[in-house]
Amino acid sequence: MRASLRRPIASVTAAVMLAGCVSTQAGRIGADDGRDACRAYVVQLDSTGDFYGEDILRGAAIGAGTGALAGGIIAAATGRRGSDILAGAAIGALAGGIVGGVGGYLAARQRQAQDQGALVQAVGGDLANENRQLAATQLAFNQLVDCRVNTANRIRSDVRAGRMSRDQGMALMSYQRDLMRRDVALARQINEKIGTRGAEFDTAIENIAPGTKGAMTARAGRPQPVTTRVSAPIRIRPDAGAPQIGQLGPNEQVTVRPAEGSFALVETSSGVRGYVPANAVGVRGLGSPTANVGGRGQEGEFRQLAATNIARRDNFAESVQTADRLAEGQGFELAG
């Protein structure tokens, strides 16, 4: 192959490979100015995110590199010039990334497995590991958001009690809001990586246990308008010990969707989004993510792992969205 052809192909391949590289920790979470009481939780959340850029994405990188090479060769073979060769390589990289990425994990596991039982065991082990990591990431994000909300609540309390001037309170709230927005941006980056890996797992799950994803989606349902029955605290997450971010009044018009455990996700007419006891809004909670997941033996165990994985991915994405609403809404207002 001529050097003039190798150079553009190598450039595109390198660009594709580097596209998935992450920035430095300082670039993601900023420098420590010594004022952030929640800094340790930020560092912990960022550290959990490192896991999601690892092995399962390797198929996409290999596929993209191969696609770039093929695209460039085809363009050169048809007599096109340098810019056309570069464009051909880029198109090939895109196509290769799609082929090597989505489904690449399952294909690799299928090549390694000697039979279906071995495939189920291998993917099940990967799901179990992924589920542990998702739990760690969720815990880190919960702790960080709780810290932010509790800090905001203390600022409000100090202003109301006269221990802090209103101007001081507003300045501190603005600082906390900026930090929360950065936290949400970090969580979104992690969630995107989780989603990329999740697409690979979804392909494997559908191949091994068809219908699991659809059953989980149908189980959650769509938000429905209801009139509240009683007053109830609105919390940042489905946990009776989570910080309160609002108050639901009786006979209030809200939209509701069942959530994990015995909670429901509500959104008020003023835009507050959070969790209340499900019986306060006349619905039933979803209970355990593996409830009513059918099957016994190896198949049943795999379906439970798959259901837990899907639920934990969905829950993290939901918590990021809720935190984003809080940062952009009433969560960091003195009158909140």
N, C-alpha and C positions, 0 to 999 in steps of 0.2 A: 504493500500500500504506500502511495506517495506521501512524503512529509506534509505537503500542502493539504492533503485529505485528513491525515492523522490529527493535525493541530485543532481544526474546528470541532472534530468529533470528541477529542479529549476535553476541549473546553466545555462543551455541552454536558458531557458525562460528569465532569467535575462539578458543574453548576447544579446538576440534579442531585448529586450525592451530598453537596453542601447545603442544599435547600432545607434539609431536615435537621441540620445542626442547631443546637440550642445556644443561647447567649450565655454570658457569665452570670453567676448568681448576683453580683452587684448590678448588672444590667437589668435583671428581672425584678429585684426587690429594692434596689437603691442602697445607698450608703447608710450606715447607722449613725444618726445624728445625736443619739443618746436620749432623745425625748420620747421615743415610742415605747410605752409600757408593754405593748403586745409583740415586740420584736422577736422574741424567742419562738412564738407561734408562727410568725411569718417564715422564719428560717426553717422550721419543722415542715411546714406545708411545702415549701420549695424543695426540700430534700426528698420528700415522698414522690415528687413529680419526676425525679430522675429515672425511676423504674420504667415509666411508660414509653421511653424512647429506645428501649432495648430490643432484644432478639426478635420479637414477633414482626417487626417492621423490616427486617433484613431482606425479606423476599421482594418488597417494593423497590428497595435500592438496587438489588441485582437485576430485577426486571427492567427498571428504568435505564440502567447502563446498557443492557443488551439492546433495548429498544432504540436508544440513541445511536448505537453502532450500526444497527440494521437500517435505520432511517437515513443515516449519512451515506452508507454504501449504495442504497437504492438511488439516492439523488445523484451521486457521482456516476453510477453506472448509466444513467440516462443522459450524461453529458452536460449536466448543469454546472454552474460556476459556484464560486466560494459561498456567496450569500445564500444561494439556493441549497447548497449542501448543509449549511448551518441550520436553515429552516427545516430541512428534511430530518436532520438529527434531532431537532427539538420536538418535532411531531412524533418521531419514533420514541423519544424518551417519554412523552406523555402517554402514548399507547402502551409502552412497556411497563410504565408505572402502574397503570390500571390492571394489566394482566398479572404482573408480578405481585401487586399489592393485595387487592381484594381476592381472596381465595388462595393466595400464596402460602399462607400458614397451613391451611387444611391440606393442600397438595403436598407440602413438605412432610406433614405428619403421616399422610397416607403412604408416602414412599418409605417411611421408616417402619411403619407397622406391618406385621406379618399377616394379621387378620383383623376382622372388625373388633374383636374383643380387645386386642392390643391398642387399636386406634381409640376406642372409648376410654381405656385406661389412661392413655397418654394425654388426650385432650382433657379428660377429667382432672388429671393432676395439674395441668396448666390452669384450668379454671379455679381449682382450689387455691393455687398460689396467687392468681389474679385477685380472687376474692379477699384474700388476706391483705393484699396491698391496697385494694379499694377501701377496705375498712380503716386502714391506717390513714389514708388520705382524707377520708370523710371525718375521722376523729380530729385530725390536725386542722381541717377547715372549720369544723364546729367550734373548736377551742379558740381559734382566731376570731371568728365572728362573735362568739360570746364575749370575748375580751373587748372588742370594739363596742358592742351594744352596751355592755356594763359600764364602760368608760363614758359613753354618751349619757347614760342615765345618771351617773355621778355628777357630771357637769351640770345637767339640768337641776339636780337636787341642790348643788352648791349655789347656783344662781338664785333659786327660789328661797333658799334659807339665808341669803345675804352674805354667804361666805366668799362669794366671788361676784365681781361686777358683771353687768350684762355684756359690756364690751369684751371683757376677758372671756366670758363664756362663749360668745359668738366666734372669737378668734380660735379658741380651742376646738369648737365644733367644726369650724372650717378645716382645721388641720386634721381632725379625725376623719372627716368626710374624704379628704384627699387620700389619706392612708387607706381607707376602705375601698376607694375606687381602684387603687393600685392592687390591693388584695384581690379584688374581683377580677382584674385583668390577669393576674397570675393564675387564679383558679380557672379562668377561661382557657388559658394556654394548656393547663394540665387536662382540662376536660376535652379539649380537641384531641390530645394524644390518646386519652382514654377512648374517645369515640372512634379513632382510627383503629385501635386495637380491637375495640368492640365489634367493628364491622367484620374483622377476621373471625372473631369468636362466633358471631351470629351466623356466618356461613358454615362454620363447623357444626354449630348447634343444630341448624336446620338440616344438615346432612345426616347427623347421628340421631337426633330426636325431633323429627318434623313437628311443627305446630307449637313448640314451646314459646317462641317469641310472640306469635299471634295471640296465644292464650294469655300471656302476661299483659299485652297491650289492651286486650278486651277487658281484662280484670280491672284495670285502672279506671276505665270509662272516661267520659268527657265532663268538663265542668257544667254544672246545672245551677240555674238561679233558684234560690230558696229564701224564705223569710225566717230569720233566726227565732229560736224558742226562748232562750234565756241569755243573760249576760255571761260572757266568758273572756278570759284573757287570751290575747293573740300572741303566740310565741314564735320565735325565729325558726324553730324546728320542731318536729313531732316528739316532744319530750316534755313531761310535766315540770322538769327542772330547768328547762331552757329559759333564757331571758325573755321578758315580756316586751313586745314592740307595739302593742296597741290593746284596745279593749273593744270587744264586740258587745253591742247593746241588744236588748230584746226587740223583736219586731223590726230588725234591720234587714234591708235587702242586700244580699251578697251572692257571689257565685261560689260553688262548692264542688270539690272533687275528693273522694275518699283517699286517704293516705295510709302509710304503713302503721301498724299497731292499731290503736283505738282512736286515731286522729283523722281530721279532715283538713284539707288545704282550702283556705278561704281567701277571697279578695273582696274588700269592701268598696263601696262607691267612691271613697276618697283615695283609693289606690293602695291601701295597706294590704300586704300579702303575707300570710303566715298560717299558723296551725292552731286549731282549737279542738277540744274533745269532740269526737264525731257525733255523740248524742246531743250536743248543744245545737246542732244544725240538722238533726233528724236523719242522719245517714249512719251507715256502719263502716268502721275502719276496715282496712284490707287485711289486718292481722299479719301473720308471718308471710314473707315472700314465697316460701315453699309450701304454703297451705294449699291443699287440693291439687298438688302436683302428682299426677298418677304414675304408676309403675312400681315394680318391686325389683330387688336385686340390683345388679349393675346398672340396668336401664333406669330404675327409679332413682338411684343415687346420682346418676349423671344428670337427670332432669332437675333434681334439687340443686345441684351445683350450678346448672345453667340458669335456673330461675333466680337463684341468689345473685349471680353475676349480672343478669339483666336488671334486677331490682336495684342493685347497688350503683350501677352506672346511671340509671334513671334518677335515683335519689340524689346523687352528687350533682348531676346537671340541674335538677330542681333546686337544690340548695344554692347553687351559684346564681341562678335566676332570681331567687328570693333575696339573696344578699345584694344583687345589683339593684333591684327595686328599692331596697332599703337605703342604699347609698345615694340613689338619685331622687328619693322621695322624702318622707318625713322622719326618717331614722336619725338624721343628724341636724334637726331643727330644735331650737331651744323650747319651742312650744309643743314638741312632739310628745 
